[in-house]
Amino acid sequence: MATAAITYKIKTGFEEEIAEIFSASNFKRAGSPIIRDENGNEIGRITATSLFIKDDRMVRFITFEGTLEDVGRHMAGQDGVQEAERKLAPYLAEPRDTTTVEGFLTYFRNSSMRVLSQLSVDSLPPEILDKL
């Protein structure tokens, strides 16, 4: 399983407005965590997402199976994601076009943070797991 971090440069002073966009009462979750190809075959899955905000930066963490490109394509087609993108637009310090799948994928590629380390229980050697 992999985790990606996607950054957003936002205007300062709007943390509460942005938090409201992503609140449980406003944000419409994806219809399914299952990622499918154009033939309907399962090719991945989003297992978790988290969103953090501070000052002029927001970061979305996505834990997934498959490729980040497929995750981006899946998210780009979700009504709730598109709605959140429209609501978020006035608060972005750097405007971007995410209205098309290609625009969404371009932003995903350009704003992905470099992975320095990803550790999990699954990555521990068996001899360490046996001692736990």
N, C-alpha and C positions, 0 to 999 in steps of 0.2 A: 504494500500500500504506500502511496506517495502523498506528500502534502505540498501544496503550492501556496505562495503568498502573493497576492495581487495588490498593488498600491494604488491609492487615489490621492492626488493633491487637491485639497479642499480649501475653501476660503475660511479663514479663522473667524471664530465667534458664532458659528452655526452648529455646534455640536448637538444641541438639543433638537434643533429642527431635523438634522440628519438622523438622530436617534429615533425620532418619531416616524420617519419614513420606514425604518426597519423594525419597528416595534411589532410585537405579536399581533396586535389588533389591526395593523395596516399592511404588513408585508404578506403577499400571497406566495406561499411556498411552491416549489416545483411540483408538477403533477406526478412525477415519478423520479426516484433517484437512479433508475436504470437508464444507462446510455445505450442507445441502439444505432446501428448503421442505417444506411438508406434502404436496406432490405428487411429491416426489423429485427436483425440479429443482435443479441446482447453483446456489447463490446466493452462495457465498463460500468462503473457504479460510483456515485458520489456517496461517501459514507458519513461525512460531516462537513459543516461549514461554520465558521466563526467570523465575526466582524468586530474590529477594534478601531477606536478613534481617539486621537489626541492632537490638539492644536490644529495644524494644517495638514495632518496626515490621517488617512484611514487605510486599514489593511484588512483584506479578506483572506482568511486561511481556508483552504479547501483540501480535505482528505479524500482520496479517490483511488479507484482501480481503473486502469486503462491509461490513456494519454491525456495530457493537459489540453491538447487541441480538440479532442473529442469532448472533454468537459466543457470547453468554451462553446463549441458548436451546440451542445445540448442546452446550456444555459441561455444562449442567444435566442433560442426558440421558445423559451418559457415566458408566458404572459406576465407573470409576477415579476420576473427579472426586468422585462422591458418597461413595466409600469414604474418600478423602483428607479430605473435608469432615467426615465423622463422626470420624475420628481427630484432626483439628485442633481440633474443638470445645472440648475441655477446656483448651486453651492460648490461647483467644481472650479478650482483655480485654473485648470487647463481643460478647456472644452474638448470633447472628442465625439466622434460619431459612432454610436453603437446601435443604430437603428437597423443595420443590415448584419447578417451573419458575418460577412467578411470584415466589416468595421469593428464588430465585437471581437473577432479573433485577432485583429491587428492590435487592438487595445490590450487584450489579454497577453499577447506576446511581448508588447512593449513595456508593460507594467509589471511583469512577473519578476519577482526578486530572485536573485541567484541563491541556490541552495548550498549552504556550507556544510550542513550536517543534518541527517534525519535518523534519529535513533528511536527504537521502540522495543517493547518486550519481544516482538517477533524477530528482531535483529540480534538478540542476545545469543551467544553460543550455548549449546545444550549443557555444557558443564557448569555454566553459571545458573541457568534456569533450574537445574537439578538441586542447587543449593538454596533456592528461594523457598 
